[in-house]
């Protein structure tokens, strides 16, 4: 697989994807640090959905 270059036409896209990856990691860390009192089924489902989406976004960003 070909990676995007650091500079040139692909550089801006690479920089954007790296920033998105860092943002998703920050969201993950904030969610882990947050104390959620008595999570119900809806909260647990939402956490799973957000976690799965974030993991997918990070995986996609790492492939660049």
BELPE-V501991 format. One line per field, one symbol per residue. burial: + if it has 16 or more other ideal C-beta (glycine too) atoms within 10 Angstrom, else -. Layout:
# BELPE-V501991
burial: ???
This chain:
# BELPE-V501991
burial: ---+---------+--+---+--+-----------------------------+--++--+--+
